[in-house]
């Protein structure tokens, strides 16, 4: 058995990986916390339970959106509030 590499696209960037890698393994390798991400695989949102069942193929497209906390930065300067 010959180990072949394939080209996939992760967030639009080319990425070479093993032909037998599962989507869940790729996400783990790239250090993504799947609890805080939404994954689109070839244009379709994937339920997290399906990640270990998807074997990547040549030219697959994976989009990863990570949920991050945020908020509004409040300035200590009050001049913009004063007339």
C-alpha positions in Angstrom: 0.0 0.0 0.0 1.4 3.4 -1.0 0.8 6.4 1.2 -0.4 9.2 -1.0 -0.8 12.8 0.0 -3.8 14.9 -1.0 -4.4 18.6 -1.3 -7.3 20.1 0.6 -8.2 23.7 1.3 -8.6 24.9 4.9 -10.2 28.4 5.1 -9.2 29.0 1.5 -5.5 28.0 2.1 -4.0 24.9 0.5 -3.0 22.1 2.9 -1.3 18.9 2.1 -2.3 15.9 4.2 -2.4 12.1 4.2 -5.1 10.6 1.9 -6.5 8.6 4.7 -7.0 11.4 7.3 -10.4 11.9 8.8 -11.8 15.4 9.2 -11.8 15.1 13.0 -8.1 14.2 13.0 -7.2 17.1 10.8 -9.0 19.5 13.1 -7.2 18.0 16.1 -3.8 18.3 14.3 -4.6 21.9 13.5 -5.4 22.5 17.2 -9.1 23.5 16.7 -11.4 22.9 19.6 -14.4 21.4 17.9 -16.7 22.5 20.8 -16.0 26.1 19.8 -16.1 25.8 16.1 -18.6 25.4 13.2 -17.3 23.3 10.3 -18.3 23.6 6.7 -17.3 20.7 4.5 -17.6 21.2 0.8 -20.3 23.8 1.3 -22.3 21.9 3.9 -22.4 22.5 7.7 -21.3 19.3 9.4 -22.7 18.1 12.8 -19.8 17.4 15.2 -20.9 13.8 15.6 -20.1 13.2 11.9 -16.5 14.6 12.0 -14.9 11.2 12.7 -16.7 9.6 9.8 -15.6 11.9 7.1 -12.5 10.8 5.2 -10.9 13.7 3.3 -10.5 13.5 -0.5 -8.5 15.5 -3.0 -9.6 19.2 -3.3 -12.0 19.0 -0.4 -12.8 22.5 1.0 -13.1 23.0 4.8 -14.1 26.2 6.3 -13.6 26.6 10.1 -15.3 29.3 12.0 -14.2 29.7 15.6 -16.4 31.2 18.3 -14.6 33.8 20.3 -15.6 36.0 23.2 -15.7 39.7 22.6 -17.3 42.8 23.6 -17.2 46.6 23.3 -14.0 48.4 24.2 -14.9 51.3 26.4 -12.6 54.3 26.4 -11.6 55.9 29.6 -11.7 59.3 28.0 -15.0 61.1 28.5 -14.4 64.0 26.0 -16.6 62.4 23.4 -19.5 62.5 25.9 -19.1 66.1 26.8 -20.4 69.0 24.8 
